[in-house]
Amino acid sequence: MLKICLLAAGGAAALAGAVTAAAGDDGDPRQGQAMVPQAIYNTDDRTLIGDAPEDAQVLARSVVALVPTTDLQQVGDSYKVWGLTHGEDLGLCTGVAFSEIQAAADCSGVLIGPDLMLTAGHCVPDMVQCQAYNYVLGFEVTDRNPENVVSADQVYRCAGIAHAGEDRLDFTVVRLDRPVTDRPPIEIESGPLDTGAPISMIGHPSGLPQVLTDNAQVLAVRPDAYLTNLDAFGGNSGSPVFSAAGRVAGILVSGQSDFEEIQAAGRRCTKPVYYHCDGPRCDGGGEVVVRSDRIGQMIGLAPANTSATDRP
């Protein structure tokens, strides 16, 4: 069988030239259009999906990596993605998590229909960008797939844009070139979560293979978005955020700065930025998640009477 072997790429491509929105601007997630979600809150709660609980691994089967078509190069009967490890790409300091793993994805997404994938609007703003990506299922590192080899039948192309967000809703629904038949789409929440609700996220931070971010919660509910303390980085744009019921509660769209350069061991290197949270209050605010019930209303997957007022 023809294989796609995702061995590397510029994992931080989504970071370059991006405009980072302050979490205080979460009422308008589309501000600047090219916002990148980022940062670690209190402790780093990210886990490679191969080390994650089984229920998370099941959800991860329907999570999509947006990999630039230009990063796929044919080698014999395989395709490979060329580039640096996460650490080499960003000049990470010694000991930073996932430094030795090679990256590939610019953004993340999730199946919400047999041939429909939901992602952030700033990841796929138009058809030109839509067709510049391969949409890859199973971009992961696990015991059963240590080299992250993906079959060609798990790689999809853009057939069109089914829906695009307007005003403050930073989302795009991509229609894939064929239905996905070996894994189900994931149901979206039809109403808002409450402040304090537990949430998790699966996606491709800094372009890495699938990563679970857990031990997070909704800090505040806005009319169109949640403010959260999810640990997120560039590449998590469009990552599905899951409720405790395993439904898509929203997608990540923006947040705080994620890396800083320091002097360590006689050289300049880069490390993640950590933010402190005291209950529902976090330094700098938090990470912004567009609510899926609001997306569902726009695309006809949720009733129109589920809006929530601004909550502190």
Residue, then its C-alpha position, 0 to 999 in steps of 0.5 A: m500500500l502506498k504510504i505517506c511517511l510524515l517525518a518532519a517539517g517546519g512545525a512553527a510555520a503557523l507562528a511566522g508573521a502571526v498576530t497574537a491576540a491578547a486574551g482580553d480581546d476574546g470577544d472578537p476572536r477574528q481580530g487580526q485574522a492571523m491569530v495563533p493560540q499559545a502558552i502554558y498555564n501553571t503546569d504543562d499538561r500535554t501528552l503525546i496521544g500514544d501515552a494518553p488514555e484510551d478514550a482520548q485516543v478514540l477521539a484522536r482518530s477524528v482529529v485532522a492535521l493540516v499539512p502543506t502540500t509542498d512539504l510532501q515529497q515522493v520517495g519511491d512509493s512513499y511520501k515524506v515530509w522533510g525538515l527539522t525536529h521541534g527543538e532544531d526548528l525553534g532553537l529550544c533549550t535543553g530539556v524542553a518537552f518534545s524537542e526531539i520529535q519532528a513536526a509537520a502540521d500548520c494547523s489542526g481540525v476535526l471531522i464533524g461530518p463524513d466529508l466535513m472538517l472544522t478548523a480555524g478561519h485564519c487557517v483556511p481563509d480562502m480556496v487558495q489556502c484550502q488547496a494548499y493543504n493535505y488533510v491528514l488523519g492519524f498524524e501521531v506517534t504511538d507504540r503501534n506507529p513509532e515512525n508516524v507512517v500514514s497510509a495514503d488513504q488517510v490523506y485528503r484534499c480540499a474539495g471546497i469551503a462548505h461554510a465560513g465564519e462571519d464577524r467574530l466567529d473564526f472558523t471554516v468548514v472544509r469539504l474534503d475530496r471524499p467521505v471518511t469511511d473508517r472513523p466517525p465524525i464527532e458530535i458538537e455541543s448544542g449549547p454553551l458549557d458553564t464556567g468551570a466546566p472541565i475541557s480537554m483538547i487534541g491537536h498539533p501544537s507547534g506542528l507536532p504529532q497529535v497531543l492531548t492537553d488535559n486538566a483545563q477548564v472554562l474560565a469565562v463564557r462569552p457570547d461567541a467564545y470561551l476563555t480557557n486555561l488550555d496549554a496551547f501553541g501555534g499549530n493548535s489553531g483549529s484544534p477541537v476542544f472537548s467537553a467531559a461528554g466527548r463532544v466538540a465544545g469549540i475550536l482554539v483560535s487565539g491566546q498568549s505568547d508561547f515562547e521566549e528567548i533566554q540565555a542558558a548554558g552559554r547560549r541563547c535558546t527558546k523556552p515555553v512561557y508559563y502563566h500562573c493561574d489563581g482559580p479562574r484568573c490567569d496571568g494575561g487572561g487565557e486562551v480563546v475557544v470559539r464556541s461550537d454551539r455558535i458555529g452549529q447555529m450558523i451551519g445548521l447543526a444546532p438550534a438558534n436559541t442557545s446563546a449565552t450572556d457574558r459571564p464573569 
